[in-house]
Amino acid sequence: MNETEPAGTSAAPRVPETVGVYGGGRMGAGIAHAFATAGARVIVIESTEDTVAAARERVDASIEKSASKGIEVPGTVEVVRDPTLLDQALLVVEAVPEDVEFKQEILAGIAKYAPAASIGTNTSALSIDELAAALPRPQALIGLHFFNPVPVSELVEVVVGTHTDPGLVEVAKGWVAGLGKTAITIRDSPGFASSRLGVALALEAMRMVEEGVAEPADIDRAMTLGYRHPAGPLQTTDIVGLDVRLGIADHLAAELGDRFAPPQILRDKVEAGELGRKTGQGFYTW
């Protein structure tokens, strides 16, 4: 296996020859697609035959969309239930839902099946140090926060825990470059950079809707036309998922105080099942 050269060397950045992805949901499928586009053999692990089939459909649809745009995908993606195959990977990326205990369980399993691999966690807000507590080698864990849709997004947050091996940080930045993306390096802290800033803007936009300041579309236009954001904070919330945003906001409020307290409109919409694009209704009708 060829490991990516650390940043600052003359060699072109490369991704590992074999990459594991644990979790084949929307983000996991996108991460698998991105590494395959960079030439890797990707092994996606799912838990049941039904979820294997669903993950395979997501990956195929994503790759077909790229093909329709003339983008070649020279690597391969396998979706399987057998986690022992992860021992072939230099890097395994965990991409399961944002729940500390669940992620710790999955990360411990990855460490068992791939004891020599570096492990990336695709968390958007959870503490790397807390997640690393489940590992026999906490120095092998690094945050790799990808953005949706992964294949075309330009940014990856590389989140460094207290115990993360400094050499792994440089190698991870090389992997990100090998994906054709830009890495920003963030110290492990609540919400990192992107979630903390994005949620702060979104929560204020929600309060404005709640107070009747303006309709969601006009609030979003204030940011897309006035500040050249590619999407407004409420549309972005619908795409991310209102339930996801609520979970992050609750976490940030617990860690950083009331300035991140979710407004009632967000709690009401989540309770009503209005989770955004994935349910057809959020701040917009999809």
C-alpha positions in Angstrom: 0.0 0.0 0.0 1.2 3.5 -0.8 0.6 6.1 1.9 0.2 9.7 0.8 3.3 11.8 1.0 3.1 14.4 3.7 2.3 17.9 2.7 5.3 19.9 1.6 7.0 17.1 -0.3 7.5 17.2 -4.1 5.3 14.1 -4.8 1.8 14.7 -5.9 -0.7 14.0 -3.1 -2.4 10.7 -3.3 -5.1 8.9 -1.4 -4.5 5.4 0.0 -4.9 2.5 -2.4 -7.6 0.9 -0.2 -10.0 2.9 2.0 -12.7 1.7 4.3 -15.9 3.6 4.9 -18.1 2.4 7.8 -21.7 3.5 7.0 -23.2 3.8 3.6 -25.8 6.6 4.1 -25.8 9.8 2.2 -22.5 11.0 3.6 -20.8 7.6 3.6 -21.8 7.0 0.0 -20.5 10.4 -1.0 -17.2 9.8 0.8 -16.8 6.4 -1.0 -17.5 8.1 -4.3 -14.9 10.8 -3.7 -12.2 8.3 -2.9 -13.1 6.2 -5.8 -12.9 9.2 -8.1 -9.3 9.7 -6.8 -8.5 6.1 -7.8 -8.9 4.2 -4.5 -10.5 0.8 -3.9 -13.2 1.6 -1.4 -14.8 -0.9 0.9 -18.1 0.3 2.4 -19.4 -1.6 5.5 -23.1 -1.8 6.2 -25.0 -3.9 8.7 -27.9 -5.7 6.9 -28.7 -6.9 3.4 -31.2 -4.1 3.0 -28.8 -1.4 4.0 -26.1 -2.9 1.8 -28.5 -2.7 -1.2 -29.6 0.9 -0.3 -25.9 2.0 0.0 -25.1 0.4 -3.3 -27.9 2.3 -4.9 -26.7 5.6 -3.4 -23.1 5.0 -4.6 -24.2 3.9 -8.1 -26.5 6.9 -8.5 -23.8 9.3 -7.4 -21.2 7.8 -9.8 -23.7 7.8 -12.6 -24.3 11.5 -12.0 -20.6 12.1 -12.3 -20.4 10.0 -15.5 -23.2 12.1 -17.0 -20.9 15.2 -16.5 -17.9 13.4 -18.1 -16.1 12.7 -14.8 -14.2 9.5 -14.7 -14.2 7.3 -11.6 -11.1 5.0 -12.0 -11.4 3.4 -8.5 -13.9 0.8 -7.3 -16.5 0.7 -4.5 -17.6 -2.6 -2.8 -20.5 -2.5 -0.3 -20.4 -5.5 2.0 -21.4 -6.6 5.5 -18.0 -8.2 6.4 -16.0 -5.8 8.6 -13.0 -8.1 8.6 -12.2 -6.8 5.1 -11.3 -3.5 6.7 -7.9 -4.9 7.6 -6.9 -4.3 4.0 -7.3 -0.5 4.4 -4.7 2.1 5.4 -7.5 4.5 6.2 -11.1 3.8 7.5 -13.6 6.6 7.7 -16.5 6.3 10.1 -19.7 7.9 8.7 -22.5 6.9 11.0 -25.1 9.2 12.6 -24.1 11.9 15.2 -24.5 9.9 18.4 -21.5 9.7 20.7 -22.1 6.2 22.1 -23.0 4.8 18.6 -19.9 6.3 17.1 -17.7 5.0 19.9 -19.1 1.5 19.4 -18.4 1.7 15.7 -14.9 3.2 16.1 -14.0 0.4 18.6 -15.1 -2.1 16.0 -13.0 -0.5 13.4 -10.0 -0.6 15.7 -10.6 -4.3 16.2 -10.9 -5.2 12.6 -8.3 -2.7 11.2 -5.8 -2.4 14.1 -3.1 -0.8 12.0 -5.3 1.7 10.1 -5.7 5.4 10.6 -9.3 6.2 11.5 -11.2 9.3 10.3 -14.5 10.3 11.9 -16.9 12.3 9.8 -18.4 14.1 12.7 -19.7 17.7 12.3 -19.6 18.7 15.9 -18.7 15.9 18.4 -15.5 15.9 20.4 -12.6 14.0 18.8 -11.1 13.4 22.3 -14.4 12.0 23.6 -14.7 9.7 20.6 -11.0 8.7 20.9 -11.6 7.5 24.4 -13.1 4.3 22.9 -9.9 3.4 21.0 -6.8 1.5 22.1 -4.8 3.9 20.0 -6.4 7.4 20.4 -3.5 8.8 18.4 -4.8 7.1 15.3 -8.1 9.1 15.2 -8.6 12.3 13.3 -11.6 14.3 12.4 -12.4 14.3 8.7 -15.5 16.5 8.4 -16.8 16.2 4.8 -19.5 18.4 3.4 -22.6 17.4 1.5 -22.7 16.7 -1.4 -19.3 15.2 -0.9 -18.2 14.5 -4.5 -18.4 18.2 -5.5 -17.8 20.0 -2.2 -14.4 21.7 -1.9 -13.8 21.7 1.8 -12.8 19.1 4.4 -12.2 20.1 8.1 -9.3 18.2 9.5 -10.0 18.2 13.2 -7.1 17.5 15.6 -7.6 15.9 18.9 -5.4 16.2 22.0 -3.9 12.8 21.2 -3.9 12.8 17.4 -0.5 12.0 16.0 1.0 15.2 14.4 2.3 13.1 11.5 -1.2 11.9 10.8 -2.4 15.5 10.5 0.1 16.1 7.7 -0.8 12.9 6.0 -4.5 13.6 6.3 -4.1 17.0 4.6 -2.3 15.1 1.8 -5.2 12.8 1.5 -7.6 15.7 1.2 -5.5 17.3 -1.5 -5.5 13.9 -3.3 -9.3 14.2 -3.4 -9.0 17.6 -5.1 -10.3 19.3 -2.0 -9.0 21.9 0.4 -8.2 21.1 4.0 -8.6 23.5 6.9 -7.0 22.4 10.2 -9.1 22.9 13.3 -8.3 22.2 17.0 -10.9 19.9 18.6 -13.5 22.3 20.0 -17.3 22.3 20.1 -18.7 22.7 16.6 -15.2 23.0 15.1 -15.3 26.0 12.7 -17.9 25.3 10.1 -20.7 23.9 12.2 -20.3 26.6 14.9 -20.5 29.4 12.4 -23.1 27.8 10.2 -25.4 26.9 13.1 -25.0 30.4 14.6 -26.2 32.0 11.3 -29.0 29.4 10.9 -30.4 29.8 14.4 -30.6 33.6 14.0 -32.4 33.2 10.7 -34.9 30.9 12.4 -35.5 33.4 15.1 -36.2 36.0 12.4 -38.8 33.7 10.9 -40.3 33.1 14.3 -40.5 36.8 15.0 -42.1 37.5 11.7 -39.2 39.7 10.4 -39.4 38.2 6.9 -40.3 35.1 5.0 -37.6 32.3 4.7 -36.9 33.1 1.0 -36.2 36.7 1.7 -34.0 36.0 4.6 -32.0 33.6 2.5 -31.8 36.1 -0.4 -30.2 38.6 2.1 -27.3 36.2 2.3 -27.1 34.8 -1.2 -27.4 38.2 -2.9 -26.1 40.5 -0.2 -23.2 38.3 0.9 -22.7 36.0 -2.0 -23.4 32.8 0.0 -24.2 30.0 -2.4 -27.3 29.1 -0.4 -29.1 30.8 2.4 -29.0 29.6 6.0 -32.6 28.2 6.0 -32.2 26.4 2.6 -29.0 25.0 3.9 -30.8 23.8 7.1 -33.4 22.0 5.0 -30.6 20.3 3.0 -28.6 19.3 6.1 -31.8 18.2 8.0 -33.6 20.1 10.7 -33.1 17.2 13.1 -29.3 17.2 12.5 -29.2 21.0 13.1 -31.2 20.6 16.3 -28.8 18.0 17.6 -25.8 20.1 16.8 -27.5 23.2 18.4 -28.3 21.3 21.6 -24.7 20.0 21.8 -23.3 23.5 21.3 -25.7 25.0 23.8 -24.6 22.5 26.4 -20.9 23.2 25.7 -20.9 27.0 24.9 -24.0 28.4 26.5 -27.4 29.9 25.7 -26.3 31.7 22.5 -26.7 28.4 20.7 -30.1 27.5 22.3 -32.4 26.3 19.6 -35.5 28.4 18.9 -38.9 26.9 19.5 -39.7 26.9 15.8 -36.9 24.4 15.2 -38.1 22.1 17.9 -41.7 22.3 16.7 -40.7 21.5 13.1 -38.6 18.5 14.2 -41.4 17.2 16.4 -43.9 17.6 13.5 -41.5 15.5 11.2 -40.7 18.5 9.1 -37.0 17.7 8.7 -36.3 19.4 5.4 -35.6 18.0 2.0 -35.5 14.4 3.1 -39.1 14.6 4.3 -40.3 17.1 1.7 -41.0 19.8 4.1 -38.9 22.1 6.3 -38.6 25.8 6.0 -39.4 25.2 2.4 -41.6 22.6 0.5 -39.4 20.4 -1.6 
